[in-house]
Amino acid sequence: MANTTIITGQYIQINQIPASIGERILARLIDLVIIIIYIIASIYLLNKVAFFKKFEGISMFLFLFIVYLPALCYSLLFEVFNHGQSIGKKIMNTRVVMADGSTPSLGAYLLRWLLYFIDFTITGGIGVIFILLTKHSQRLGDLAAGTMVIKLNDYRKMQVSLDEYAYLEANYHPIFPQASDLSLEQINVIEKTLNINGEERYSCITQLSNKIKVLLGIDPSMDDEKLLQTLIKDYQYYAYVDI
């Protein structure tokens, strides 16, 4: 299976391994079981409390809205609100990401969800053929949205090669363990802020530093620029030692 190599704005090389067809099928089967259990349980509970009898005139609308609509939107809702993971994907340790390693937008999630019905329903499973034949195991929905499903463990493994820091010292000791909780996007923002030139540089660094202190719950006795530089180095350290 082909790896996807990404070089981010902060020169971090990420090797992503697409989830196998077996892992994706198992994840989907788990999701289908959960959806079926949800539908059966919902219908049982609604009948138990005589819900449909009480609202006979709009019973079909209520059924579609309360039972069928959440089941239909299951994958979309979980991927949007659970960082690209349905319950099945979480169990199989896979996740939906953009092909460049970033977090998909709402539009990307929506597009791949809409095309699911073409991939696996209308065409009788053409999505499986695309997963098997495309380099990064992408179905039509993934190709259109620019997404891919990856193995989560491999996504977390990063090879650090920051030219401007000429690698970390062999005996480097991180100061802030909270740096490992930062995302690639947040590190990229820190990097861009440190590279700002002009009169607004000091103000931007101060504002970002204050936000990060609140986010990570830290209050170090160092100046704001030094803090941002240290967080980048600590992030590199934790990314490197996890390989």
Backbone hydrogen bonds, N-H to C=O, Kabsch-Sander energy under -0.5 kcal/mol:
donor,donor_aa,acceptor,acceptor_aa,energy
2,A,135,K,-0.5
4,T,16,Q,-3.0
5,T,3,N,-0.6
6,I,4,T,-0.5
6,I,14,I,-2.2
8,T,6,I,-0.6
8,T,12,I,-2.1
11,Y,8,T,-2.0
13,Q,11,Y,-0.6
13,Q,159,Q,-2.0
14,I,6,I,-2.7
14,I,12,I,-0.6
15,N,13,Q,-0.5
15,N,157,K,-0.8
16,Q,4,T,-3.0
16,Q,14,I,-0.7
19,A,149,V,-2.8
24,R,20,S,-2.1
25,I,21,I,-2.3
26,L,22,G,-2.5
27,A,23,E,-2.1
28,R,24,R,-2.1
29,L,25,I,-2.5
30,I,26,L,-2.3
31,D,27,A,-2.1
32,L,28,R,-2.6
33,V,29,L,-2.3
34,I,30,I,-2.1
35,I,31,D,-2.5
36,I,32,L,-2.6
37,I,33,V,-2.5
38,Y,34,I,-2.3
39,I,35,I,-2.5
40,I,36,I,-2.6
41,A,37,I,-2.6
42,S,38,Y,-2.5
43,I,39,I,-2.6
44,Y,40,I,-2.3
45,L,41,A,-2.4
46,L,42,S,-2.5
47,N,43,I,-2.4
48,K,44,Y,-2.2
49,V,45,L,-1.7
50,A,47,N,-1.4
51,F,46,L,-3.1
54,K,50,A,-1.5
55,F,51,F,-1.2
56,E,53,K,-0.7
58,I,55,F,-0.9
59,S,56,E,-1.1
62,L,58,I,-2.5
63,F,59,S,-2.4
64,L,60,M,-2.5
65,F,61,F,-2.5
66,I,62,L,-3.1
67,V,63,F,-2.2
68,Y,63,F,-1.9
69,L,64,L,-3.0
71,A,67,V,-1.2
72,L,68,Y,-2.8
73,C,69,L,-2.3
74,Y,71,A,-0.9
77,L,73,C,-2.9
78,F,74,Y,-2.4
79,E,75,S,-2.5
80,V,76,L,-2.3
81,F,77,L,-2.4
82,N,78,F,-1.8
84,G,79,E,-2.9
85,Q,78,F,-0.6
85,Q,82,N,-0.7
90,K,86,S,-2.4
91,I,87,I,-2.3
92,M,88,G,-2.2
93,N,90,K,-0.8
94,T,89,K,-2.9
95,R,150,I,-1.8
96,V,84,G,-1.9
97,V,95,R,-0.5
97,V,148,M,-2.6
98,M,102,S,-2.8
99,A,146,G,-2.7
101,G,98,M,-2.3
109,Y,105,S,-2.3
110,L,106,L,-2.6
111,L,107,G,-2.4
112,R,108,A,-2.2
113,W,109,Y,-1.9
114,L,110,L,-2.4
115,L,111,L,-2.1
116,Y,113,W,-0.8
117,F,113,W,-0.5
117,F,114,L,-0.8
119,D,115,L,-2.6
120,F,116,Y,-2.7
121,T,116,Y,-0.5
121,T,117,F,-0.8
122,I,117,F,-3.5
123,T,118,I,-1.0
124,G,121,T,-0.5
127,G,119,D,-3.1
128,V,125,G,-1.0
129,I,125,G,-0.9
130,F,126,I,-2.0
131,I,127,G,-2.2
132,L,128,V,-2.0
133,L,129,I,-1.9
134,T,130,F,-2.7
137,S,134,T,-1.4
143,L,139,R,-2.5
144,A,140,L,-2.6
145,A,141,G,-2.0
146,G,142,D,-1.6
147,T,142,D,-1.9
148,M,97,V,-2.5
150,I,95,R,-2.6
150,I,148,M,-0.6
151,K,17,I,-2.4
152,L,93,N,-2.8
152,L,150,I,-0.5
155,Y,151,K,-1.6
156,R,152,L,-1.3
157,K,153,N,-0.6
157,K,154,D,-0.6
158,M,156,R,-0.6
158,M,239,A,-0.8
159,Q,13,Q,-2.4
160,V,158,M,-0.7
161,S,11,Y,-0.9
163,D,161,S,-0.7
165,Y,162,L,-0.9
166,A,162,L,-0.8
166,A,163,D,-0.8
167,Y,162,L,-1.2
172,Y,169,E,-1.9
179,A,176,F,-1.8
180,S,177,P,-1.6
181,D,178,Q,-1.8
182,L,179,A,-1.3
187,I,183,S,-2.3
188,N,184,L,-2.3
189,V,185,E,-1.8
190,I,186,Q,-2.1
191,E,187,I,-2.6
192,K,188,N,-2.4
193,T,189,V,-2.3
194,L,190,I,-2.3
195,N,191,E,-1.0
196,I,193,T,-1.4
201,R,198,G,-1.3
204,C,200,E,-2.6
205,I,201,R,-2.5
206,T,202,Y,-2.3
207,Q,203,S,-2.5
208,L,204,C,-2.5
209,S,205,I,-2.6
210,N,206,T,-2.3
211,K,207,Q,-1.9
212,I,208,L,-2.5
213,K,209,S,-2.3
214,V,210,N,-1.7
215,L,211,K,-2.6
216,L,212,I,-3.0
217,G,213,K,-1.1
218,I,213,K,-1.8
222,M,220,P,-1.1
227,L,223,D,-2.1
228,L,224,D,-2.1
229,Q,225,E,-2.2
230,T,226,K,-2.4
231,L,227,L,-2.3
232,I,228,L,-1.8
233,K,229,Q,-1.9
234,D,230,T,-2.8
235,Y,231,L,-2.4
236,Q,232,I,-2.3
237,Y,233,K,-2.3
238,Y,234,D,-2.4
239,A,235,Y,-2.2
240,Y,236,Q,-2.4
241,V,237,Y,-2.8
242,D,238,Y,-0.9
243,I,240,Y,-1.5
